Amino acid sequence: MSILAMYEGGQWHCPARVLTHLDDITTALAEQGVELMRLATPLATDSAELLNQCAALIVTKGLPEPLVSRKDERDGVPGYAEVPTQLAAEEVTRSAGKWLLLCAGQARLCVGEAGGVTGRASVLACHVGDLLWLPAGMEWALVPAPSHSCRWLSMASDEAALNDSDTKQSKLSELQLLDI
């Protein structure tokens, strides 16, 4: 089930809205510049084949085609451990404009324009097959669900766009993470 928690006005401890319908979620994310699409599962295991499948879907939507990819992996905290309720500052990076495809596990994707009092942020429960566009300048973090090993494929039009930049003291790290 898809769930999107939306935070507004710098109020990071309680979401202003929680959406559960996919159409509402894709519309709300699009307002932030984030595109959400879904690939049919089970996914291919070969990175090149996944890149081609994603590119074919992306082009049908009239969006720029990714040409390069990189696999990333991160483990969630053990199920018996206390689950963090906030992002660590070092987990938040700034996108250079790229696509993410969740290949294994479950995760929460945190995205935002977290600067100042008018900042907005969203937390999306991600599942295998979720394909997301993160525009250049978007602050983001992917938090694996407890007891899950999370793998994703980062894709972009060039190698430089695969490399995110660090954020200095991101307000997004103050976000209260719901267990969604």
C-alpha positions in Angstrom: 0.0 0.0 0.0 1.3 3.5 -0.9 1.4 6.1 1.9 2.7 9.7 1.6 3.0 11.9 4.7 3.3 15.6 3.8 4.9 18.2 6.1 4.5 21.9 5.6 5.6 25.2 7.0 8.6 23.8 8.8 6.4 21.8 11.1 8.4 18.6 11.0 6.9 16.7 14.0 3.4 16.1 12.6 2.3 15.7 9.0 -0.2 18.2 7.6 -1.7 15.5 5.4 -1.4 11.8 4.9 -2.4 10.4 1.5 -3.1 6.7 0.6 -4.5 6.8 -2.9 -1.8 6.4 -5.7 -3.4 9.1 -7.9 -3.4 11.6 -5.0 0.2 10.6 -4.1 1.6 11.0 -7.7 -0.2 14.4 -8.0 1.2 15.7 -4.6 4.7 14.5 -5.5 4.5 16.1 -8.9 3.7 19.4 -7.2 7.2 19.1 -5.6 8.8 18.1 -8.9 9.1 14.4 -8.0 7.7 11.9 -10.5 6.5 8.5 -9.3 6.1 5.5 -11.7 5.9 1.8 -11.1 7.7 -1.0 -12.9 6.1 -4.4 -13.0 7.6 -6.9 -10.6 9.5 -9.2 -10.3 12.3 -7.0 -11.6 15.2 -8.1 -13.8 18.4 -8.8 -11.9 20.8 -7.3 -14.5 21.5 -3.6 -14.1 21.7 -3.0 -17.9 18.3 -4.6 -18.4 16.8 -2.6 -15.6 18.2 0.6 -17.1 16.7 -0.3 -20.5 13.2 -1.1 -18.9 13.2 2.1 -16.9 14.4 4.2 -19.9 11.5 2.7 -22.1 8.9 3.7 -19.4 10.5 7.1 -18.8 10.6 8.0 -22.5 6.8 7.2 -22.9 6.1 9.9 -20.4 8.2 12.5 -22.3 10.9 12.7 -19.7 14.7 12.7 -20.3 16.1 9.2 -20.8 18.7 7.9 -18.3 21.9 6.7 -19.9 24.1 5.6 -16.9 23.3 3.7 -13.7 24.9 2.7 -10.3 23.7 0.2 -7.7 23.5 1.3 -4.1 22.7 -0.7 -1.0 21.9 0.0 2.6 20.8 -2.1 5.6 18.0 -1.1 7.9 18.4 -1.3 11.6 17.8 -4.8 13.1 14.2 -5.4 14.0 15.0 -5.7 17.7 16.8 -2.3 17.8 15.1 1.0 18.6 14.1 2.5 15.3 15.4 6.1 14.8 12.6 8.7 14.6 14.7 11.3 12.9 17.1 11.4 10.0 20.8 11.7 10.7 22.2 14.9 9.1 24.7 12.9 7.1 21.9 10.8 5.5 20.5 13.9 3.7 22.0 14.8 0.3 21.1 17.1 -2.5 20.2 15.5 -5.9 21.9 16.5 -9.1 18.9 15.3 -11.0 18.4 11.5 -11.2 16.1 8.5 -11.1 15.9 6.0 -8.3 14.4 2.5 -8.7 13.9 0.4 -5.6 15.1 -3.1 -6.5 14.8 -4.9 -3.1 13.5 -4.3 0.4 11.2 -1.5 1.7 12.1 2.0 2.5 10.9 5.5 3.3 12.0 8.1 0.8 12.2 11.6 2.4 12.2 14.5 0.0 11.9 18.2 0.6 12.5 21.8 0.1 13.2 22.1 3.8 14.6 25.7 4.0 13.0 28.3 6.1 9.5 28.6 7.6 7.7 27.8 4.3 9.6 24.5 3.7 7.8 21.4 2.5 8.8 17.8 2.9 7.3 14.4 2.2 7.9 10.9 3.3 6.9 8.1 0.9 6.6 4.4 1.8 8.6 2.9 -1.1 8.3 -0.7 -2.4 10.1 -2.8 -5.0 9.4 -1.4 -8.5 8.9 2.2 -7.4 10.7 4.5 -9.9 11.2 8.1 -8.8 12.6 11.2 -10.4 14.5 13.5 -8.0 15.0 16.9 -9.6 18.3 18.8 -9.3 18.5 20.6 -6.0 16.0 18.4 -4.2 17.1 17.3 -0.7 16.5 13.6 -0.1 17.3 10.5 2.0 16.3 6.9 1.6 15.7 5.1 4.9 15.5 1.3 4.8 12.7 -0.3 6.8 13.8 -2.1 10.0 15.2 -5.6 9.2 15.4 -4.9 5.5 18.3 -4.8 3.2 17.5 -2.1 0.7 18.9 -2.0 -2.8 18.2 0.7 -5.4 19.5 1.6 -8.9 20.4 5.3 -9.4 20.1 6.4 -13.0 20.9 9.7 -14.8 21.8 11.2 -18.1 25.5 11.4 -17.2 27.9 10.2 -14.5 28.1 13.6 -12.8 24.3 13.5 -12.1 24.7 10.2 -10.2 26.8 12.0 -7.5 24.8 13.9 -4.9 26.2 16.8 -3.0 26.3 17.1 0.7 23.9 19.4 2.5 25.1 21.5 5.3 22.7 21.5 8.3 19.6 20.4 6.3 16.3 21.1 8.0 15.1 17.8 6.5 17.2 16.0 9.2 14.7 17.4 11.8 11.8 15.5 10.1 9.8 13.2 12.4 9.9 9.9 10.6 6.6 8.0 10.9 6.6 4.2 10.7 4.8 4.0 7.4 
